[in-house]
Amino acid sequence: MTRSVDVNFINGIALAFEGDAIYSTYIRKHLIFQGLTKPNQLHRKATRYVSAKAQAMLITKMLEAQLLSEKEEDIYRRGRNANSHTKAKNTDVVTYKMSTGFEAVMGYLHMTEQIERLEELIVWCIQTVENEYSELNKG
């Protein structure tokens, strides 16, 4: 597929649009490979990974752990600060903007064909979410 647009000039919302689809696809594949096959079960579990709240938590932890490169942090800020003209569903504006930034990073990595890096971050996200849920369920 040929590119007629420099990915570095694509706005944060468009990158997040791509990132949302890509990240969701990886999460769905992960859950199906875990043996989940019922749609309502898949949807409920997927929410743990793909909700705005989950994505905001993940990007916060990534930033705290300094996992992102300077460029990836720039992309995060571009996505977070973009004017989306859509309302946040089931969450506050700050969480929604943070999740948009998270999705922008995923979209950027996919669109620049940095698949190894994309998958590295997604594996980290899956492990982080699963660790959070195992900690919650211990008590």
C-alpha positions as CSV (number, residue, x, y, z in Angstrom):
1,M,0.0,0.0,0.0
2,T,1.5,3.3,-1.0
3,R,1.3,6.4,1.2
4,S,0.5,9.8,-0.1
5,V,0.6,11.4,3.3
6,D,3.5,11.8,5.7
7,V,2.4,10.0,8.9
8,N,4.2,12.7,10.9
9,F,1.6,15.2,9.7
10,I,-1.5,13.1,10.4
11,N,-3.6,14.6,13.2
12,G,-3.9,12.9,16.5
13,I,-7.6,11.9,16.1
14,A,-6.9,10.1,12.8
15,L,-3.9,8.3,14.5
16,A,-6.2,7.4,17.4
17,F,-8.9,6.1,14.9
18,E,-6.3,3.7,13.5
19,G,-4.9,2.8,16.9
20,D,-8.3,2.0,18.4
21,A,-8.9,-0.6,15.6
22,I,-5.4,-2.1,15.8
23,Y,-5.3,-2.4,19.6
24,S,-8.8,-3.9,19.7
25,T,-7.8,-6.4,17.1
26,Y,-4.8,-7.6,19.1
27,I,-6.9,-7.8,22.3
28,R,-9.6,-9.8,20.6
29,K,-7.1,-12.2,19.1
30,H,-5.5,-12.6,22.6
31,L,-8.8,-13.4,24.2
32,I,-9.9,-15.8,21.5
33,F,-6.6,-17.7,21.8
34,Q,-7.3,-17.9,25.6
35,G,-10.3,-20.0,24.7
36,L,-13.0,-17.4,25.0
37,T,-15.6,-17.8,22.3
38,K,-18.9,-16.4,23.5
39,P,-19.5,-12.9,22.2
40,N,-20.8,-11.4,25.5
41,Q,-17.9,-13.0,27.4
42,L,-15.4,-11.6,24.8
43,H,-16.9,-8.2,25.0
44,R,-16.9,-8.1,28.8
45,K,-13.3,-9.2,29.0
46,A,-12.1,-7.0,26.2
47,T,-13.5,-3.9,28.1
48,R,-10.8,-4.5,30.7
49,Y,-8.2,-3.7,28.1
50,V,-9.8,-1.3,25.6
51,S,-12.0,1.0,27.8
52,A,-11.0,4.6,28.1
53,K,-10.3,4.0,31.8
54,A,-8.1,1.0,31.1
55,Q,-6.2,2.9,28.3
56,A,-5.7,5.9,30.6
57,M,-4.3,3.7,33.3
58,L,-2.0,2.0,30.8
59,I,-0.6,5.2,29.4
60,T,-0.1,6.6,32.9
61,K,1.9,3.5,33.8
62,M,3.9,3.7,30.5
63,L,4.8,7.3,31.2
64,E,5.8,6.5,34.8
65,A,8.0,3.6,33.7
66,Q,9.5,5.8,30.9
67,L,8.6,3.1,28.4
68,L,7.9,5.5,25.5
69,S,10.5,7.1,23.3
70,E,10.5,10.9,22.9
71,K,8.7,10.6,19.6
72,E,6.0,8.3,21.1
73,E,5.5,10.7,24.0
74,D,5.1,13.5,21.4
75,I,2.5,11.4,19.5
76,Y,0.7,10.7,22.8
77,R,0.5,14.5,23.6
78,R,-0.7,15.1,20.0
79,G,-3.5,12.6,20.4
80,R,-4.4,13.7,23.9
81,N,-4.5,17.4,23.0
82,A,-6.4,17.0,19.8
83,N,-10.0,18.4,19.5
84,S,-12.2,15.4,18.9
85,H,-15.6,17.1,18.5
86,T,-17.1,13.9,20.0
87,K,-18.2,13.4,23.6
88,A,-16.6,11.0,26.0
89,K,-19.0,8.1,26.6
90,N,-19.0,6.6,30.2
91,T,-16.0,8.6,31.3
92,D,-14.7,12.0,32.1
93,V,-13.0,14.3,29.6
94,V,-9.4,13.8,31.0
95,T,-9.6,10.0,30.9
96,Y,-11.1,10.2,27.4
97,K,-8.3,12.5,26.2
98,M,-5.6,10.3,27.7
99,S,-7.1,7.2,26.0
100,T,-7.1,9.1,22.7
101,G,-3.4,9.8,23.2
102,F,-2.8,6.1,24.0
103,E,-4.7,5.1,20.8
104,A,-2.7,7.7,18.8
105,V,0.6,6.0,19.8
106,M,-0.8,2.6,18.7
107,G,-2.0,4.1,15.4
108,Y,1.3,5.9,14.8
109,L,3.4,2.7,15.4
110,H,1.1,0.7,13.1
111,M,1.1,3.4,10.3
112,T,4.9,3.7,10.4
113,E,5.1,-0.1,10.2
114,Q,6.9,-0.4,13.6
115,I,5.1,-3.7,14.2
116,E,7.8,-5.1,16.5
117,R,7.5,-2.1,18.8
118,L,3.7,-2.0,18.6
119,E,3.6,-5.7,19.6
120,E,6.1,-5.1,22.4
121,L,3.9,-2.4,23.9
122,I,0.7,-4.4,23.4
123,V,2.2,-7.5,25.2
124,W,3.2,-5.1,28.0
125,C,-0.4,-3.7,28.1
126,I,-1.9,-7.2,28.3
127,Q,0.4,-8.3,31.1
128,T,-0.3,-5.1,33.0
129,V,-4.0,-5.4,32.7
130,E,-3.9,-9.1,33.7
131,N,-1.6,-8.3,36.7
132,E,-4.1,-5.6,37.8
133,Y,-7.0,-8.0,37.7
134,S,-5.1,-10.8,39.5
135,E,-4.2,-8.3,42.2
136,L,-7.9,-7.3,42.6
137,N,-9.1,-10.9,42.7
138,K,-6.6,-11.9,45.4
139,G,-8.5,-10.3,48.3
